[in-house]
Amino acid sequence: MQYARKIVARGNVNVNTEDPIVTRGAVEEARNHYAYTLGPAADVPAKVRAGAGVGKI
């Protein structure tokens, strides 16, 4: 079986972005295949800083 490849983005924080956000079409929900919790996009910078650097891997 072959699947169409699509991407979805939700709850993003766009900074200094001049390109318009395009919304069209539909995607299958990831939660139909596995459980996950979508966290706030604003939390990403702190999480990256907390997990980045020497000895963090």
C-alpha positions in Angstrom: 0.0 0.0 0.0 1.3 3.4 -0.9 0.5 6.5 1.2 0.4 10.1 0.1 3.0 12.1 2.0 1.8 15.2 3.8 2.9 17.4 6.6 1.0 19.2 9.3 2.0 21.9 11.7 0.0 23.1 14.6 0.5 25.7 17.3 3.7 27.0 15.9 5.4 30.3 17.0 6.5 32.2 14.0 9.1 34.9 14.5 10.3 37.3 11.8 8.4 35.3 9.2 7.4 37.0 6.0 6.0 34.0 4.1 2.3 33.4 4.5 1.1 30.3 6.3 -0.7 28.1 3.8 -3.5 25.9 5.0 -5.2 23.5 2.6 -6.0 19.8 2.4 -6.3 17.3 5.2 -4.0 14.8 6.9 -4.7 11.7 9.0 -4.2 12.4 12.7 -1.1 10.9 14.2 -3.0 9.9 17.3 -4.8 7.4 15.1 -1.5 5.4 15.1 0.1 6.2 18.4 -0.5 8.1 21.6 1.2 11.5 22.1 0.6 14.8 23.8 1.3 18.0 21.8 3.0 20.5 24.1 3.0 24.2 23.7 5.4 25.5 21.0 6.6 28.3 23.3 8.2 25.6 25.5 10.5 24.3 22.8 13.4 26.8 23.2 13.8 26.0 26.9 13.5 22.2 26.3 16.2 22.4 23.6 18.5 24.4 25.8 18.0 22.0 28.7 18.8 19.0 26.5 21.6 20.4 24.4 25.4 20.5 25.0 28.3 18.3 26.0 27.3 15.2 28.0 23.6 15.5 27.3 23.2 12.6 24.8 
